[in-house]
Amino acid sequence: MKNAMVLTILALAVSACAHFGEPPPQPGAPLAAVKQRLGQPTNVYADGADTMLEYATGPMGQYTWMARIGADGRLVSYEQVLTSAKFGTVKLGKDDKASILRTFGRPTQVTHYASVDGDVWLYRYKEQDVWNSMMSVEFNRQGVVQAMVNGPDEEREVRRR
């Protein structure tokens, strides 16, 4: 039974890798072609006249792809958004929960710290495409970003004894 479960999980992981290992959809592709290539998004967000399709890899995943669909129903851009460079675009005191969702998709986890007066959203990612990291996006009570703090992803960290 245990071996069957392991094989099932392995098969799902391989199929997910194969799915995202194919060439990405190209700008100008119609929405139907994007969905046929990528499948159903994990979430959909409105961004002005555009629509953002989120393709997240799950709570332990370090990659989320966002497909921007223009008002004309065609793909404008497709990018992996959990990157150091993309986190660097967040504007403290200006960005809010809605803009963070449109930019990075759903968080790995939502938590609260005694030192923060609002929610903290955690995103797993690869710092500089090398280190297993966790980005903490700290919000105030009004839902506006107050701080961004990155550090090691303790669940992926090798424990030293």
N, C-alpha and C positions, 0 to 999 in steps of 0.2 A: 504494500500500500504506500509506504513511504517513498519507495523508488518511483512509483507511478506519479506521485505528486511532484517529485523533483523533476522528472522528465517533462511533465506538463508545464511547469514553470519555465524550464529551460527552453522548451519549444516556443512558448509565448515570448520570451526574451529575444530569441533568435528572429522570430517573425517581426517583432518591433524594430530590431536593428536593421533587418532587411528592408523594411518599409521606409525608414529614414535614410538608408544607405543609397537609395536610388537618387538620380539627379533631381534637384528641387524643381517645383513648378516655375515656369518663367513668367516674368511680368507681361501682362496683356492677356494671360490665360483667363477664360471665363470661369465664373464661380463654380459651375457644374464640373468643369475639368479639374479644378483645384480639389474639390471634395472627392471626386472620383480617384484622384491620385493619392490624397492624404487621408481620406475617410472623414468621419464626422468629427468636428472639433470638440475639445473637452469643455470649452466655453466660448461664448460669442459676446463681444462688447461693441457698443456704438461709440464712434469717435468722430463727432461732427457728421458730415455726409458719408464718411467711410465706415466700414465695419471691420473689426479685428477678430480673426479666428484664432483661438488659442489651441495649440497642440502640445500639451504638457505630458511629461514622461512619468508623472506620479510622485508620491511623497518622497521616495528615495532618489528620484531622478535629478540630474544636474542640468538638464536641458529643457527649454521650452521654446517652441517655434511660434512666431506670430505671423499670420498672413493678413496683410492689409488689402481689403477689397474696396475699390473705389465706388463712387456713386453710380458709375456706369456698369457695375457688376463684374469688373475685371480686376485681376490681381495687380496691385501696385508694387508690393514688396513682400518678401518672405525672408525672415531672419531668426536666428537663434538669439534670444534676448537676455539670457542669464550670463552676462559677461561683465568683466570689470569696466570696460568702456561704456557699456549701456548704463550700468549703475551710476557711473560718473555723470550722467546727464540729469539726474534727479535734482530738482531745485528745492532746497530746504526752505520752509516757510511758504512755499507756493504750491508744490505738488500735493495732492490729496489721495485718499484711498481710490477714488475712481480713476485718476490718471495713472496711479501705480498699477491697477488692474489692467488698464488698456496697454500699458508699456510692458509689464512683466508677466501678466497672467496671475493665476491664483497662487497664493503662497504655499510653501510646504507645510507650514504650521502657523497658527495665530496663538500668541501667548501674552502674558502680562509680567512685567518686572516691577518690583517695589520702587525702583528708581525712575520709572517712566509713568507719566500721568495718563497714558492712553494705551492703545493696543500696540503690539509689536508683531510685525509680520516677518517670518523667516523664509529665506530662499536659499536652497542648496545650489552651489555652482562651483566651477573650477576657476580659482583665482589664477589669472594669467595662463589659463588652459593647462595648469599643472597641479595646483594644490587644492585638495578637497576643502571647500570653505563654506561658510554660512554668512549670508548678508542679513542683518537685522535692520528693518525699516521701522523706525519709531515714530508713532503718531501722537499728537496731543488729543485732548478730548473732543476737539472739533474735527478730527480726522485729517489734519494737515501734518505733513512730514516735518519732524523736528530734528531728526538725526539719522545717519546711516552709519552702522558699525559692522565691520566684517571681522571674522575670526575663523579659527579652524572648525570644521564640522566634526564635533566630538563623537558622533556615531560612526564616523568613518576613520577616526583617528586610531592608530595602533597604540594600544595601551602598553606603557613601559612599567616594568616592575622592578 
